Amino acid sequence: MQNQANQTDTQGRDPEMDEELADVLTTISVVSKRLAKKLTTLSQQEKEKGGKPDGQNE
């Protein structure tokens, strides 16, 4: 019965929409990786300058 449910889930799907969704998710992943690298770099720069972590400039 579970196998039948899986088959009907994919029958009405649009392959173009699936590809577009995959592209969007890939783009989000790439941008997230870039942001993580920038945050790491900024954090290291703050540590080298003796700044407070997490942007606490008080």
C-alpha positions in Angstrom: 0.0 0.0 0.0 2.9 2.4 0.8 4.4 1.7 -2.6 1.2 2.7 -4.3 1.1 6.0 -2.4 4.7 6.8 -3.6 3.8 6.1 -7.2 0.8 8.5 -7.1 2.9 11.2 -5.5 5.2 11.4 -8.5 2.8 10.9 -11.3 1.4 14.4 -11.2 4.7 16.2 -10.7 6.1 18.5 -13.3 9.8 17.6 -14.1 10.5 21.3 -15.1 9.2 22.5 -11.7 11.3 19.8 -9.9 14.4 21.0 -11.8 13.7 24.6 -11.0 13.2 23.8 -7.3 16.5 21.9 -7.3 18.2 24.9 -8.8 16.7 27.3 -6.2 17.8 25.0 -3.4 21.3 24.7 -4.8 21.5 28.5 -5.1 20.4 28.9 -1.5 23.1 26.4 -0.5 25.8 28.3 -2.3 24.7 31.6 -0.9 24.6 30.2 2.6 28.1 28.8 2.3 29.4 32.2 1.2 27.7 33.9 4.1 29.1 31.4 6.5 32.6 32.0 5.2 32.2 35.8 5.5 30.9 35.4 9.1 33.9 33.2 9.9 36.3 35.7 8.4 34.7 38.6 10.3 34.7 36.6 13.6 38.4 35.9 13.1 39.2 39.5 12.4 37.3 40.6 15.5 39.3 38.1 17.6 42.6 39.4 16.1 41.6 43.0 16.9 40.5 42.0 20.5 36.9 42.9 19.8 34.0 41.4 21.6 32.3 38.3 20.1 28.9 38.4 18.4 29.1 42.0 17.5 28.8 43.3 21.0 30.5 46.7 20.7 29.4 48.1 24.0 
